[in-house]
Amino acid sequence: MAGPASRRRLRRRLRRLAALALLLALAPGPPAAWAGQAPRPAERGPPVRLFTEEELARYGGEEEDQPIYMAVKGVVFDVTSGKEFYGRGAPYNALTGKDSTRGVAKMSLDPADLTHDTTGLTAEELKSLDNVFTKVYKAKYPIVGYTARRILNEDGSPNLDFKPEDQPHFDTKDEF
């Protein structure tokens, strides 16, 4: 059985691998040029990065000088501009500093619902989740990263279903 130091090294390596995978997925590459298309210039926003659960928890709105982040569907948004909703003592502060996908889908602030897990959600709740994700979070707040869970599987292997189409400047047809 591996000791704590060995597990830390493994987690560090997995984070680096995931960050590299994210970088490669978001990087404009030659395929657009091969197709004879001029690549679109990327809109510049805050750098996109990978967040572990522990790192994301640091941005829960408790510190006045820190940005406020929350994740929905594994996409981390900077909701600082909505501080009156998400800041310390605000009505939706419970959603911050974590992936609150289930809570957003169910319109719930119950601590048991403040998780990434969508198991057992109804079709109506999933539709609501997609609607709020697109029309509220993607429309209003900048994307600052992804949760490690979205990019990596439980065993630490890359999630082959990950597609960074959530990036405003990213268009799959321009990349492939």
N, CA, C and O of each residue as an XYZ file, in Angstrom:
704
protein
N       0.849     -1.186      0.000
C       0.000      0.000      0.000
C       0.889      1.242      0.000
O       1.871      1.311      0.740
N       0.543      2.209     -0.826
C       1.347      3.412     -0.973
C       1.158      4.330      0.230
O       0.066      4.440      0.786
N       2.253      4.985      0.616
C       2.203      5.900      1.744
C       1.687      7.263      1.321
O       1.464      7.504      0.135
N       1.494      8.165      2.294
C       0.966      9.502      1.998
C       1.845     10.285      1.022
O       1.324     10.978      0.149
N       3.158     10.186      1.154
C       4.057     10.922      0.259
C       3.899     10.422     -1.169
O       3.887     11.216     -2.110
N       3.779      9.144     -1.328
C       3.611      8.552     -2.656
C       2.279      8.981     -3.272
O       2.210      9.262     -4.469
N       1.232      9.032     -2.465
C      -0.078      9.470     -2.974
C      -0.040     10.946     -3.361
O      -0.644     11.345     -4.357
N       0.667     11.752     -2.577
C       0.789     13.176     -2.916
C       1.516     13.352     -4.246
O       1.111     14.164     -5.079
N       2.585     12.591     -4.440
C       3.323     12.671     -5.705
C       2.430     12.268     -6.869
O       2.454     12.904     -7.923
N       1.649     11.220     -6.683
C       0.747     10.755     -7.729
C      -0.293     11.824     -8.046
O      -0.564     12.097     -9.215
N      -0.885     12.438     -7.001
C      -1.872     13.490     -7.226
C      -1.241     14.674     -7.965
O      -1.852     15.256     -8.860
N      -0.005     15.021     -7.575
C       0.692     16.125     -8.225
C       0.916     15.810     -9.703
O       0.700     16.666    -10.560
N       1.343     14.597     -9.999
C       1.572     14.193    -11.390
C       0.260     14.199    -12.182
O       0.230     14.616    -13.340
N      -0.818     13.736    -11.550
C      -2.111     13.718    -12.237
C      -2.597     15.126    -12.529
O      -3.158     15.387    -13.593
N      -2.380     16.048    -11.570
C      -2.771     17.448    -11.807
C      -1.978     18.022    -12.972
O      -2.536     18.723    -13.816
N      -0.661     17.725    -13.026
C       0.159     18.225    -14.127
C      -0.310     17.641    -15.458
O      -0.385     18.347    -16.463
N      -0.627     16.338    -15.456
C      -1.112     15.686    -16.663
C      -2.434     16.304    -17.110
O      -2.634     16.556    -18.298
N      -3.331     16.545    -16.164
C      -4.626     17.141    -16.496
C      -4.438     18.560    -17.020
O      -5.109     18.963    -17.971
N      -3.535     19.320    -16.410
C      -3.278     20.678    -16.868
C      -2.717     20.660    -18.289
O      -3.088     21.494    -19.114
N      -1.826     19.712    -18.575
C      -1.280     19.572    -19.915
C      -2.385     19.202    -20.900
O      -2.441     19.747    -22.002
N      -3.266     18.273    -20.508
C      -4.375     17.871    -21.378
C      -5.276     19.066    -21.660
O      -5.716     19.254    -22.794
N      -5.558     19.879    -20.637
C      -6.387     21.064    -20.817
C      -5.703     22.050    -21.748
O      -6.341     22.611    -22.637
N      -4.417     22.262    -21.551
C      -3.661     23.176    -22.389
C      -3.697     22.724    -23.841
O      -3.923     23.538    -24.737
N      -3.477     21.436    -24.085
C      -3.490     20.911    -25.445
C      -4.884     21.003    -26.058
O      -5.027     21.284    -27.248
N      -5.906     20.768    -25.247
C      -7.273     20.824    -25.764
C      -7.669     22.250    -26.135
O      -8.424     22.451    -27.086
N      -7.174     23.235    -25.402
C      -7.554     24.621    -25.646
C      -6.646     25.335    -26.638
O      -7.010     26.389    -27.160
N      -5.474     24.777    -26.902
C      -4.507     25.437    -27.765
C      -4.971     25.400    -29.218
O      -5.400     24.356    -29.708
N      -4.886     26.542    -29.908
C      -5.209     26.511    -31.334
C      -4.134     25.705    -32.041
O      -2.946     25.878    -31.769
N      -4.529     24.855    -32.918
C      -3.564     23.981    -33.575
C      -3.651     24.069    -35.080
O      -4.485     24.799    -35.617
N      -2.804     23.337    -35.757
C      -2.734     23.384    -37.204
C      -3.973     22.874    -37.942
O      -4.127     23.225    -39.111
N      -4.883     22.061    -37.345
C      -5.977     21.536    -38.147
C      -6.765     22.599    -38.903
O      -7.188     22.335    -40.029
N      -6.984     23.784    -38.343
C      -7.712     24.831    -39.051
C      -6.930     25.261    -40.290
O      -7.509     25.485    -41.352
N      -5.616     25.375    -40.146
C      -4.779     25.769    -41.278
C      -4.780     24.683    -42.347
O      -4.784     24.986    -43.540
N      -4.778     23.421    -41.928
C      -4.804     22.320    -42.892
C      -6.076     22.352    -43.714
O      -6.066     21.956    -44.879
N      -7.170     22.815    -43.132
C      -8.442     22.866    -43.841
C      -8.546     24.131    -44.691
O      -9.572     24.349    -45.335
N      -7.511     24.967    -44.707
C      -7.520     26.183    -45.499
C      -8.285     27.317    -44.842
O      -8.594     28.309    -45.502
N      -8.594     27.198    -43.567
C      -9.325     28.232    -42.858
C      -8.348     29.047    -42.024
O      -7.359     28.525    -41.509
N      -8.638     30.315    -41.903
C      -7.842     31.150    -41.009
C      -8.389     30.973    -39.602
O      -9.591     31.125    -39.389
N      -7.529     30.653    -38.634
C      -8.035     30.493    -37.267
C      -8.588     31.811    -36.736
O      -8.056     32.884    -37.018
N      -9.675     31.705    -35.956
C     -10.256     32.898    -35.329
C      -9.366     33.331    -34.180
O      -8.826     32.489    -33.464
N      -9.205     34.641    -33.994
C      -8.442     35.084    -32.822
C      -9.241     34.773    -31.554
O     -10.458     34.954    -31.515
N      -8.554     34.312    -30.541
C      -9.202     33.966    -29.277
C      -9.509     35.233    -28.496
O      -8.704     36.163    -28.454
N     -10.682     35.258    -27.878
C     -11.012     36.358    -26.978
C     -10.198     36.147    -25.709
O     -10.141     35.038    -25.179
N      -9.584     37.187    -25.235
C      -8.745     37.060    -24.050
C      -9.571     37.278    -22.799
O     -10.273     38.281    -22.673
N      -9.487     36.354    -21.894
C     -10.150     36.460    -20.610
C      -9.165     35.997    -19.561
O      -7.971     35.886    -19.837
N      -9.643     35.730    -18.379
C      -8.735     35.227    -17.364
C      -8.211     33.858    -17.777
O      -8.905     33.123    -18.481
N      -7.003     33.501    -17.355
C      -6.470     32.196    -17.729
C      -7.352     31.071    -17.176
O      -7.861     31.153    -16.058
N      -7.516     30.040    -17.971
C      -8.314     28.890    -17.570
C      -7.392     27.897    -16.894
O      -6.288     27.641    -17.374
N      -7.845     27.332    -15.771
C      -6.995     26.395    -15.050
C      -7.807     25.262    -14.466
O      -9.037     25.272    -14.502
N      -7.114     24.304    -13.940
C      -7.714     23.130    -13.322
C      -7.823     23.364    -11.823
O      -6.877     23.851    -11.204
N      -8.969     23.023    -11.229
C      -9.188     23.187     -9.795
C      -9.464     21.838     -9.149
O     -10.315     21.080     -9.615
N      -8.743     21.544     -8.078
C      -9.110     20.414     -7.240
C     -10.227     20.900     -6.319
O     -10.478     22.102     -6.233
N     -10.895     19.983     -5.637
C     -11.954     20.385     -4.697
C     -11.392     21.288     -3.608
O     -12.032     22.257     -3.201
N     -10.180     20.959     -3.136
C      -9.557     21.748     -2.072
C      -9.252     23.166     -2.547
O      -9.467     24.130     -1.812
N      -8.745     23.293     -3.787
C      -8.424     24.621     -4.307
C      -9.693     25.452     -4.509
O      -9.724     26.632     -4.163
N     -10.714     24.852     -5.056
C     -11.961     25.563     -5.298
C     -12.580     26.049     -3.989
O     -13.186     27.119     -3.943
N     -12.425     25.260     -2.928
C     -12.989     25.623     -1.618
C     -12.399     26.932     -1.079
O     -13.020     27.582     -0.238
N     -11.223     27.323     -1.544
C     -10.594     28.573     -1.092
C     -11.308     29.815     -1.614
O     -11.063     30.924     -1.139
N     -12.198     29.624     -2.601
C     -12.847     30.761     -3.244
C     -14.342     30.790     -2.938
O     -15.163     31.023     -3.825
N     -14.684     30.552     -1.680
C     -16.079     30.473     -1.270
C     -16.692     31.783     -0.807
O     -17.784     31.785     -0.237
N     -16.008     32.900     -1.042
C     -16.585     34.195     -0.698
C     -16.367     34.626      0.735
O     -16.918     35.640      1.164
N     -15.580     33.884      1.481
C     -15.340     34.226      2.889
C     -14.292     35.328      3.042
O     -14.356     36.123      3.979
N     -13.339     35.374      2.130
C     -12.271     36.380      2.196
C     -12.647     37.574      1.326
O     -12.967     37.414      0.148
N     -12.609     38.756      1.902
C     -13.023     39.969      1.195
C     -12.172     40.252     -0.042
O     -12.688     40.754     -1.040
N     -10.886     39.938      0.010
C      -9.989     40.275     -1.101
C      -9.814     39.136     -2.112
O      -8.987     39.247     -3.017
N     -10.562     38.062     -1.979
C     -10.464     36.920     -2.891
C     -11.632     36.938     -3.870
O     -12.723     37.394     -3.526
N     -11.410     36.442     -5.099
C     -12.545     36.278     -6.007
C     -13.476     35.182     -5.480
O     -13.083     34.380     -4.634
N     -14.692     35.155     -5.980
C     -15.674     34.152     -5.573
C     -15.916     33.241     -6.773
O     -16.326     33.700     -7.839
N     -15.657     31.939     -6.589
C     -15.812     30.969     -7.664
C     -16.837     29.914     -7.267
O     -16.999     29.587     -6.091
N     -17.514     29.400     -8.264
C     -18.377     28.238     -8.079
C     -18.352     27.441     -9.371
O     -18.081     27.985    -10.442
N     -18.634     26.165     -9.268
C     -18.641     25.313    -10.455
C     -20.039     24.751    -10.686
O     -20.770     24.421     -9.753
N     -20.375     24.659    -11.956
C     -21.606     24.003    -12.400
C     -21.205     23.126    -13.575
O     -20.576     23.596    -14.524
N     -21.569     21.855    -13.511
C     -21.213     20.891    -14.553
C     -19.701     20.827    -14.762
O     -19.236     20.580    -15.875
N     -18.937     21.048    -13.697
C     -17.489     20.952    -13.776
C     -16.809     22.171    -14.371
O     -15.591     22.169    -14.545
N     -17.564     23.209    -14.687
C     -17.015     24.446    -15.240
C     -16.978     25.462    -14.104
O     -17.993     25.711    -13.454
N     -15.809     26.047    -13.866
C     -15.641     26.994    -12.759
C     -15.860     28.407    -13.272
O     -15.209     28.856    -14.216
N     -16.794     29.098    -12.626
C     -17.146     30.472    -12.993
C     -16.687     31.434    -11.907
O     -16.708     31.105    -10.721
N     -16.270     32.637    -12.328
C     -15.962     33.716    -11.396
C     -17.251     34.516    -11.204
O     -17.652     35.281    -12.082
N     -17.894     34.334    -10.053
C     -19.171     35.000     -9.779
C     -18.986     36.224     -8.877
O     -19.941     36.694     -8.258
N     -17.758     36.735     -8.805
C     -17.453     37.881     -7.956
C     -18.331     39.082     -8.286
O     -18.712     39.825     -7.383
N     -18.657     39.287     -9.550
C     -19.486     40.440     -9.924
C     -20.900     40.322     -9.355
O     -21.631     41.312     -9.305
N     -21.283     39.145     -8.934
C     -22.572     38.945     -8.285
C     -22.413     38.783     -6.785
O     -23.120     37.995     -6.157
N     -21.483     39.531     -6.217
C     -21.155     39.413     -4.788
C     -22.386     39.554     -3.891
O     -22.455     38.931     -2.832
N     -23.357     40.369     -4.311
C     -24.563     40.538     -3.495
C     -25.391     39.248     -3.439
O     -26.232     39.091     -2.553
N     -25.158     38.335     -4.373
C     -25.848     37.038     -4.374
C     -24.978     35.925     -3.800
O     -25.476     35.016     -3.136
N     -23.648     36.005     -4.067
C     -22.755     34.889     -3.753
C     -21.736     35.173     -2.652
O     -21.052     34.253     -2.203
N     -21.619     36.421     -2.209
C     -20.629     36.768     -1.188
C     -21.009     36.259      0.201
O     -22.059     35.645      0.392
N     -20.130     36.529      1.161
C     -20.362     36.097      2.547
C     -21.700     36.627      3.049
O     -21.969     37.826      2.979
N     -22.532     35.729      3.552
C     -23.834     36.087      4.098
C     -24.917     36.311      3.048
O     -26.067     36.582      3.396
N     -24.567     36.200      1.767
C     -25.540     36.415      0.689
C     -26.386     35.152      0.485
O     -25.996     34.068      0.920
N     -27.540     35.289     -0.173
C     -28.476     34.163     -0.265
C     -27.923     32.900     -0.923
O     -28.304     31.795     -0.537
N     -27.027     33.040     -1.914
C     -26.527     31.862     -2.629
C     -25.075     31.529     -2.292
O     -24.415     30.800     -3.034
N     -24.582     32.057     -1.183
C     -23.199     31.787     -0.803
C     -22.928     30.296     -0.618
O     -21.798     29.849     -0.816
N     -23.928     29.533     -0.249
C     -23.736     28.088     -0.044
C     -23.313     27.379     -1.323
O     -22.743     26.290     -1.254
N     -23.576     27.965     -2.486
C     -23.219     27.350     -3.764
C     -21.747     27.538     -4.119
O     -21.229     26.839     -4.989
N     -21.073     28.468     -3.459
C     -19.719     28.848     -3.863
C     -18.654     27.952     -3.247
O     -18.868     27.285     -2.235
N     -17.479     27.967     -3.912
C     -16.343     27.206     -3.417
C     -16.452     25.711     -3.662
O     -15.710     24.930     -3.066
N     -17.365     25.303     -4.529
C     -17.564     23.873     -4.796
C     -18.299     23.715     -6.120
O     -18.752     24.695     -6.710
N     -18.413     22.480     -6.578
C     -19.251     22.175     -7.737
C     -20.652     21.905     -7.203
O     -20.892     20.881     -6.565
N     -21.564     22.815     -7.462
C     -22.928     22.749     -6.933
C     -23.944     22.358     -7.998
O     -25.086     22.817     -7.968
N     -23.536     21.519     -8.931
C     -24.391     21.149    -10.060
C     -25.761     20.646     -9.619
O     -26.782     21.101    -10.135
N     -25.793     19.726     -8.684
C     -27.070     19.153     -8.238
C     -27.968     20.227     -7.612
O     -29.168     20.266     -7.882
N     -27.392     21.089     -6.784
C     -28.161     22.158     -6.153
C     -28.757     23.114     -7.177
O     -29.895     23.559     -7.028
N     -27.981     23.434     -8.229
C     -28.481     24.309     -9.286
C     -29.624     23.615    -10.031
O     -30.638     24.243    -10.334
N     -29.465     22.335    -10.324
C     -30.504     21.586    -11.047
C     -31.799     21.523    -10.253
O     -32.887     21.647    -10.816
N     -31.680     21.329     -8.945
C     -32.863     21.173     -8.095
C     -33.331     22.498     -7.506
O     -34.350     22.548     -6.816
N     -32.584     23.583     -7.778
C     -32.869     24.883     -7.174
C     -32.904     24.719     -5.657
O     -33.843     25.153     -4.989
N     -31.852     24.080     -5.128
C     -31.800     23.729     -3.716
C     -30.507     24.219     -3.078
O     -29.438     24.183     -3.688
N     -30.629     24.671     -1.849
C     -29.454     25.047     -1.058
C     -29.219     24.041      0.067
O     -28.402     24.281      0.955
N     -29.922     22.935      0.031
C     -29.742     21.868      1.014
C     -28.306     21.359      0.882
O     -27.884     21.001     -0.218
N     -27.547     21.320      1.981
C     -26.160     20.859      1.906
C     -25.994     19.508      1.203
O     -24.968     19.276      0.562
N     -26.969     18.624      1.310
C     -26.882     17.316      0.646
C     -26.930     17.455     -0.876
O     -26.477     16.562     -1.593
N     -27.475     18.565     -1.372
C     -27.573     18.779     -2.818
C     -26.410     19.580     -3.391
O     -26.325     19.754     -4.606
N     -25.521     20.065     -2.547
C     -24.416     20.895     -3.024
C     -23.246     20.009     -3.427
O     -22.222     19.946     -2.747
N     -23.430     19.326     -4.555
C     -22.462     18.356     -5.051
C     -22.488     18.338     -6.573
O     -23.396     18.883     -7.200
N     -21.484     17.708     -7.147
C     -21.399     17.542     -8.597
C     -22.311     16.419     -9.091
O     -22.618     16.349    -10.281
N     -22.741     15.553     -8.195
C     -23.450     14.320     -8.543
C     -24.845     14.604     -9.101
O     -25.668     15.244     -8.447
N     -25.094     14.122    -10.307
C     -26.407     14.314    -10.935
C     -27.222     13.016    -10.966
O     -28.279     12.956    -11.594
N     -26.734     12.000    -10.299
C     -27.437     10.721    -10.272
C     -28.854     10.901     -9.733
O     -29.055     11.514     -8.684
N     -29.827     10.367    -10.454
C     -31.203     10.384     -9.993
C     -31.982     11.655    -10.263
O     -33.141     11.757     -9.860
N     -31.376     12.633    -10.936
C     -32.123     13.846    -11.257
C     -33.181     13.519    -12.316
O     -32.966     12.669    -13.180
N     -34.307     14.195    -12.238
C     -35.378     13.980    -13.205
C     -35.035     14.674    -14.523
O     -34.137     15.514    -14.574
N     -35.745     14.322    -15.573
C     -35.544     14.962    -16.878
C     -35.799     16.466    -16.764
O     -35.099     17.265    -17.385
N     -36.787     16.844    -15.982
C     -37.105     18.258    -15.790
C     -35.963     18.981    -15.070
O     -35.618     20.106    -15.431
N     -35.381     18.348    -14.064
C     -34.256     18.954    -13.337
C     -33.035     19.082    -14.242
O     -32.323     20.085    -14.178
N     -32.786     18.091    -15.076
C     -31.649     18.154    -16.003
C     -31.858     19.253    -17.041
O     -30.910     19.940    -17.422
N     -33.089     19.419    -17.493
C     -33.402     20.490    -18.445
C     -33.198     21.846    -17.777
O     -32.640     22.763    -18.380
N     -33.650     21.968    -16.538
C     -33.464     23.199    -15.781
C     -31.973     23.501    -15.605
O     -31.544     24.648    -15.738
N     -31.194     22.467    -15.306
C     -29.745     22.624    -15.143
C     -29.124     23.184    -16.416
O     -28.358     24.145    -16.360
N     -29.447     22.594    -17.557
C     -28.881     23.067    -18.821
C     -29.294     24.503    -19.105
O     -28.493     25.300    -19.594
N     -30.534     24.831    -18.802
C     -31.046     26.178    -19.030
C     -30.304     27.201    -18.165
O     -29.844     28.225    -18.670
N     -30.190     26.925    -16.875
C     -29.502     27.846    -15.963
C     -28.014     27.925    -16.298
O     -27.421     29.003    -16.253
N     -27.413     26.786    -16.633
C     -25.992     26.755    -16.999
C     -25.729     27.687    -18.182
O     -24.777     28.467    -18.165
N     -26.571     27.600    -19.200
C     -26.365     28.380    -20.417
C     -26.817     29.828    -20.274
O     -26.086     30.749    -20.637
N     -28.020     30.028    -19.745
C     -28.607     31.368    -19.749
C     -28.232     32.228    -18.559
O     -28.422     33.444    -18.585
N     -27.702     31.612    -17.517
C     -27.268     32.403    -16.362
C     -25.752     32.388    -16.272
O     -25.103     33.417    -16.459
N     -25.194     31.235    -15.988
C     -23.753     31.199    -15.701
C     -22.894     31.503    -16.920
O     -22.033     32.380    -16.853
N     -23.101     30.803    -18.032
C     -22.282     31.067    -19.215
C     -22.530     32.463    -19.772
O     -21.619     33.073    -20.330
N     -23.738     32.971    -19.628
C     -24.074     34.287    -20.167
C     -23.544     35.428    -19.308
O     -23.219     36.491    -19.837
N     -23.449     35.233    -17.998
C     -23.115     36.338    -17.094
C     -21.702     36.313    -16.529
O     -21.133     37.366    -16.243
N     -21.131     35.131    -16.363
C     -19.896     35.034    -15.587
C     -18.761     34.415    -16.398
O     -18.975     33.472    -17.160
N     -17.545     34.953    -16.226
C     -16.410     34.388    -16.967
C     -16.030     32.994    -16.455
O     -16.107     32.703    -15.261
N     -15.627     32.168    -17.380
C     -15.128     30.829    -17.052
C     -13.655     30.975    -16.684
O     -12.869     31.536    -17.447
N     -13.287     30.464    -15.506
C     -11.895     30.557    -15.067
C     -11.214     29.200    -15.001
O     -10.011     29.127    -14.751
N     -11.961     28.126    -15.221
C     -11.337     26.812    -15.203
C     -12.343     25.687    -15.194
O     -13.534     25.866    -15.445
N     -11.805     24.516    -14.892
C     -12.597     23.293    -14.822
C     -12.229     22.553    -13.554
O     -11.120     22.694    -13.037
N     -13.165     21.765    -13.059
C     -12.846     20.930    -11.910
C     -12.038     19.731    -12.389
O     -12.198     19.274    -13.520
N     -11.178     19.233    -11.525
C     -10.377     18.058    -11.868
C     -11.293     16.898    -12.229
O     -10.968     16.094    -13.102
N     -12.425     16.813    -11.568
C     -13.376     15.722    -11.814
C     -13.901     15.754    -13.251
O     -14.207     14.705    -13.817
N     -14.007     16.943    -13.847
C     -14.501     17.034    -15.218
C     -13.453     16.554    -16.218
O     -13.797     16.011    -17.267
N     -12.184     16.753    -15.895
C     -11.113     16.411    -16.826
C     -10.550     15.021    -16.565
O     -10.080     14.352    -17.484
N     -10.600     14.588    -15.301
C     -10.043     13.290    -14.930
C     -11.133     12.341    -14.452
O     -12.113     12.768    -13.840
N     -10.963     11.075    -14.728
C     -11.846     10.047    -14.177
C     -11.440      9.768    -12.737
O     -10.392     10.229    -12.284
N     -12.264      9.017    -12.019
C     -11.992      8.699    -10.606
C     -10.615      8.062    -10.417
O      -9.959      8.297     -9.402
N     -10.170      7.251    -11.394
C      -8.883      6.567    -11.262
C      -7.703      7.446    -11.672
O      -6.556      6.998    -11.645
N      -7.980      8.691    -12.049
C      -6.913      9.613    -12.421
C      -6.600      9.623    -13.905
O      -5.788     10.431    -14.356
N      -7.225      8.744    -14.673
C      -6.994      8.721    -16.117
C      -7.749      9.887    -16.772
O      -8.740     10.369    -16.222
N      -7.286     10.335    -17.934
C      -7.965     11.452    -18.600
C      -9.397     11.087    -18.987
O      -9.667      9.966    -19.417
N     -10.309     12.046    -18.829
C     -11.694     11.875    -19.248
C     -11.745     12.136    -20.749
O     -11.632     13.282    -21.185
N     -11.913     11.095    -21.527
C     -11.891     11.227    -22.974
C     -13.127     11.941    -23.518
O     -13.146     12.336    -24.683
N     -14.157     12.110    -22.689
C     -15.356     12.836    -23.099
C     -15.235     14.341    -22.877
O     -16.128     15.097    -23.259
N     -14.130     14.783    -22.256
C     -13.966     16.212    -21.982
C     -13.809     16.979    -23.288
O     -12.978     16.647    -24.132
N     -14.625     18.006    -23.429
C     -14.528     18.906    -24.579
C     -14.683     20.328    -24.034
O     -15.666     20.631    -23.359
N     -13.727     21.187    -24.323
C     -13.781     22.547    -23.770
C     -14.659     23.491    -24.584
O     -14.328     24.667    -24.731
N     -15.778     22.990    -25.116
C     -16.635     23.865    -25.903
C     -17.309     24.938    -25.060
O     -17.973     25.826    -25.596
N     -17.142     24.862    -23.755
C     -17.706     25.882    -22.883
C     -16.933     27.198    -22.986
O     -17.379     28.223    -22.469
N     -15.796     27.171    -23.642
C     -15.009     28.386    -23.786
C     -15.637     29.272    -24.850
O     -15.904     28.796    -25.953
N     -15.883     30.554    -24.556
C     -16.541     31.432    -25.517
C     -15.782     31.516    -26.842
O     -16.406     31.665    -27.892
N     -14.455     31.424    -26.817
C     -13.658     31.563    -28.036
C     -13.410     30.231    -28.730
O     -12.810     30.202    -29.804
N     -13.857     29.133    -28.142
C     -13.557     27.813    -28.672
C     -14.696     27.337    -29.553
O     -15.852     27.322    -29.131
N     -14.374     26.951    -30.763
C     -15.380     26.410    -31.666
C     -14.831     25.102    -32.214
O     -13.815     25.102    -32.909
N     -15.474     24.013    -31.916
C     -14.976     22.698    -32.306
C     -14.722     22.618    -33.796
O     -13.719     22.037    -34.210
N     -15.600     23.183    -34.622
C     -15.422     23.071    -36.073
C     -14.148     23.779    -36.541
O     -13.609     23.428    -37.590
N     -13.662     24.755    -35.796
C     -12.422     25.426    -36.165
C     -11.199     24.605    -35.772
O     -10.104     24.818    -36.294
N     -11.388     23.678    -34.863
C     -10.254     22.915    -34.353
C     -10.061     21.584    -35.058
O      -8.943     21.071    -35.110
N     -11.130     21.017    -35.602
C     -11.028     19.672    -36.187
C     -11.429     19.675    -37.631
O     -11.405     18.630    -38.281
